[in-house]
């Protein structure tokens, strides 16, 4: 019995990586770090990330 794929995880991952690559391809390493940091802080786990960062600084 064959199963029908509703979601292709590998294709989704590759598409996400391609999108990120296009956005950062001309950035310096420092600019890439700043870009990723901004994405993390503004993403769904941003509040948690800021809380962890503030604890680590203490």
OpenMM code with the backbone's topology and positions (N, CA, C; nanometers):
from openmm import Vec3, app, unit

residues = "UNK UNK UNK UNK UNK UNK UNK UNK UNK UNK UNK UNK UNK UNK UNK UNK UNK UNK UNK UNK UNK UNK UNK UNK UNK UNK UNK UNK UNK UNK UNK UNK UNK UNK UNK UNK UNK UNK UNK UNK UNK UNK UNK UNK UNK UNK UNK UNK UNK UNK UNK UNK UNK UNK UNK UNK UNK UNK".split()
positions = [
    Vec3(0.0846, -0.1188, 0.0000),
    Vec3(0.0000, 0.0000, 0.0000),
    Vec3(0.0889, 0.1249, 0.0000),
    Vec3(0.0694, 0.2099, -0.0959),
    Vec3(0.1483, 0.3320, -0.1068),
    Vec3(0.0863, 0.4428, -0.0229),
    Vec3(0.1727, 0.5244, 0.0347),
    Vec3(0.1232, 0.6386, 0.1109),
    Vec3(0.1328, 0.7642, 0.0260),
    Vec3(0.0461, 0.8556, 0.0518),
    Vec3(0.0446, 0.9832, -0.0199),
    Vec3(0.1098, 1.0880, 0.0694),
    Vec3(0.2105, 1.1551, 0.0151),
    Vec3(0.2788, 1.2585, 0.0915),
    Vec3(0.1967, 1.3882, 0.0861),
    Vec3(0.1649, 1.4392, 0.2032),
    Vec3(0.0980, 1.5681, 0.2108),
    Vec3(0.1989, 1.6814, 0.2252),
    Vec3(0.3150, 1.6470, 0.2804),
    Vec3(0.4149, 1.7490, 0.3093),
    Vec3(0.5536, 1.6909, 0.2844),
    Vec3(0.6342, 1.7591, 0.2061),
    Vec3(0.7702, 1.7154, 0.1777),
    Vec3(0.8660, 1.8008, 0.2603),
    Vec3(0.9120, 1.7448, 0.3701),
    Vec3(0.9980, 1.8166, 0.4639),
    Vec3(1.1279, 1.8627, 0.3978),
    Vec3(1.1884, 1.7764, 0.3197),
    Vec3(1.3157, 1.8106, 0.2556),
    Vec3(1.2982, 1.9255, 0.1564),
    Vec3(1.1934, 1.9219, 0.0771),
    Vec3(1.1671, 2.0309, -0.0179),
    Vec3(1.1405, 2.1617, 0.0565),
    Vec3(1.0691, 2.1543, 0.1678),
    Vec3(1.0399, 2.2730, 0.2479),
    Vec3(1.1695, 2.3322, 0.3041),
    Vec3(1.2563, 2.2462, 0.3578),
    Vec3(1.3837, 2.2896, 0.4143),
    Vec3(1.4712, 2.3533, 0.3071),
    Vec3(1.4787, 2.2900, 0.1921),
    Vec3(1.5621, 2.3434, 0.0838),
    Vec3(1.5106, 2.4774, 0.0335),
    Vec3(1.3802, 2.4930, 0.0258),
    Vec3(1.3222, 2.6209, -0.0175),
    Vec3(1.3536, 2.7302, 0.0845),
    Vec3(1.3441, 2.6975, 0.2123),
    Vec3(1.3751, 2.7952, 0.3173),
    Vec3(1.5226, 2.8346, 0.3115),
    Vec3(1.6099, 2.7368, 0.2919),
    Vec3(1.7527, 2.7658, 0.2820),
    Vec3(1.7840, 2.8526, 0.1602),
    Vec3(1.7184, 2.8274, 0.0498),
    Vec3(1.7391, 2.9061, -0.0715),
    Vec3(1.6951, 3.0513, -0.0499),
    Vec3(1.5833, 3.0701, 0.0177),
    Vec3(1.5342, 3.2050, 0.0469),
    Vec3(1.6340, 3.2808, 0.1340),
    Vec3(1.6825, 3.2143, 0.2377),
    Vec3(1.7801, 3.2778, 0.3264),
    Vec3(1.9077, 3.3100, 0.2498),
    Vec3(1.9550, 3.2157, 0.1703),
    Vec3(2.0772, 3.2376, 0.0930),
    Vec3(2.0652, 3.3616, 0.0037),
    Vec3(1.9526, 3.3755, -0.0634),
    Vec3(1.9324, 3.4904, -0.1526),
    Vec3(1.9362, 3.6215, -0.0746),
    Vec3(1.8888, 3.6192, 0.0504),
    Vec3(1.8853, 3.7409, 0.1304),
    Vec3(2.0215, 3.7779, 0.1877),
    Vec3(2.1076, 3.6798, 0.2122),
    Vec3(2.2346, 3.7085, 0.2782),
    Vec3(2.3571, 3.6931, 0.1873),
    Vec3(2.3390, 3.6565, 0.0633),
    Vec3(2.4527, 3.6208, -0.0218),
    Vec3(2.5564, 3.7309, -0.0399),
    Vec3(2.5179, 3.8553, -0.0349),
    Vec3(2.6143, 3.9639, -0.0546),
    Vec3(2.6568, 4.0307, 0.0763),
    Vec3(2.6234, 3.9699, 0.1888),
    Vec3(2.6569, 4.0278, 0.3188),
    Vec3(2.7938, 3.9823, 0.3672),
    Vec3(2.8552, 4.0677, 0.4473),
    Vec3(2.9789, 4.0293, 0.5145),
    Vec3(2.9413, 3.9359, 0.6298),
    Vec3(3.0384, 3.8636, 0.6847),
    Vec3(3.0062, 3.7785, 0.7997),
    Vec3(2.9409, 3.8555, 0.9151),
    Vec3(2.9887, 3.9763, 0.9423),
    Vec3(2.9306, 4.0567, 1.0505),
    Vec3(2.7854, 4.0942, 1.0185),
    Vec3(2.7583, 4.1264, 0.8923),
    Vec3(2.6210, 4.1594, 0.8525),
    Vec3(2.5307, 4.0370, 0.8629),
    Vec3(2.5832, 3.9202, 0.8270),
    Vec3(2.5049, 3.7969, 0.8405),
    Vec3(2.4675, 3.7713, 0.9854),
    Vec3(2.5629, 3.7866, 1.0752),
    Vec3(2.5361, 3.7659, 1.2179),
    Vec3(2.4272, 3.8609, 1.2649),
    Vec3(2.4372, 3.9878, 1.2271),
    Vec3(2.3361, 4.0860, 1.2666),
    Vec3(2.1999, 4.0507, 1.2076),
    Vec3(2.1985, 4.0032, 1.0829),
    Vec3(2.0726, 3.9658, 1.0173),
    Vec3(2.0061, 3.8494, 1.0917),
    Vec3(2.0855, 3.7441, 1.1202),
    Vec3(2.0299, 3.6286, 1.1912),
    Vec3(1.9827, 3.6680, 1.3313),
    Vec3(2.0593, 3.7520, 1.3992),
    Vec3(2.0203, 3.7957, 1.5332),
    Vec3(1.8866, 3.8707, 1.5286),
    Vec3(1.8702, 3.9586, 1.4289),
    Vec3(1.7453, 4.0336, 1.4158),
    Vec3(1.6291, 3.9388, 1.3882),
    Vec3(1.6523, 3.8374, 1.3045),
    Vec3(1.5467, 3.7412, 1.2722),
    Vec3(1.5061, 3.6615, 1.3960),
    Vec3(1.6029, 3.6211, 1.4757),
    Vec3(1.5727, 3.5459, 1.5979),
    Vec3(1.4930, 3.6333, 1.6949),
    Vec3(1.5390, 3.7572, 1.7137),
    Vec3(1.4723, 3.8462, 1.8093),
    Vec3(1.3303, 3.8836, 1.7671),
    Vec3(1.3042, 3.8888, 1.6368),
    Vec3(1.1714, 3.9278, 1.5911),
    Vec3(1.0823, 3.8073, 1.5591),
    Vec3(1.1356, 3.6886, 1.5744),
    Vec3(1.0604, 3.5670, 1.5439),
    Vec3(0.9711, 3.5225, 1.6592),
    Vec3(0.9098, 3.4066, 1.6456),
    Vec3(0.8152, 3.3585, 1.7459),
    Vec3(0.8779, 3.3292, 1.8831),
    Vec3(1.0085, 3.3095, 1.8865),
    Vec3(1.0742, 3.2827, 2.0142),
    Vec3(1.1569, 3.4018, 2.0619),
    Vec3(1.1301, 3.5185, 2.0066),
    Vec3(1.2057, 3.6387, 2.0391),
    Vec3(1.2052, 3.6741, 2.1857),
    Vec3(1.0896, 3.6660, 2.2497),
    Vec3(1.0815, 3.7004, 2.3919),
    Vec3(1.1657, 3.6043, 2.4756),
    Vec3(1.1585, 3.4771, 2.4429),
    Vec3(1.2379, 3.3777, 2.5148),
    Vec3(1.3863, 3.4043, 2.4933),
    Vec3(1.4271, 3.4321, 2.3706),
    Vec3(1.5670, 3.4600, 2.3386),
    Vec3(1.6177, 3.5798, 2.4183),
    Vec3(1.5375, 3.6864, 2.4263),
    Vec3(1.5780, 3.8062, 2.5010),
    Vec3(1.5892, 3.7759, 2.6496),
    Vec3(1.4978, 3.6950, 2.7020),
    Vec3(1.5025, 3.6581, 2.8427),
    Vec3(1.6288, 3.5769, 2.8729),
    Vec3(1.6600, 3.4821, 2.7879),
    Vec3(1.7806, 3.3990, 2.8073),
    Vec3(1.9058, 3.4871, 2.7964),
    Vec3(1.9075, 3.5763, 2.6997),
    Vec3(2.0235, 3.6639, 2.6810),
    Vec3(2.0450, 3.7530, 2.8018),
    Vec3(1.9358, 3.8029, 2.8596),
    Vec3(1.9511, 3.8909, 2.9755),
    Vec3(1.9999, 3.8136, 3.0982),
    Vec3(1.9596, 3.6879, 3.1113),
    Vec3(2.0061, 3.6044, 3.2226),
    Vec3(2.1554, 3.5756, 3.2081),
    Vec3(2.1990, 3.5462, 3.0859),
    Vec3(2.3402, 3.5169, 3.0606),
    Vec3(2.4296, 3.6356, 3.0870),
    Vec3(2.3801, 3.7566, 3.0687),
    Vec3(2.4602, 3.8775, 3.0892),
    Vec3(2.4807, 3.9071, 3.2371),
    Vec3(2.3958, 3.8532, 3.3228),
    Vec3(2.4055, 3.8818, 3.4672),
    Vec3(2.5170, 3.8063, 3.5319),
] * unit.nanometer
topology = app.Topology()
chain = topology.addChain("A")
for resn in residues:
    res = topology.addResidue(resn, chain)
    for name in ("N", "CA", "C"):
        topology.addAtom(name, app.Element.getBySymbol(name[0]), res)
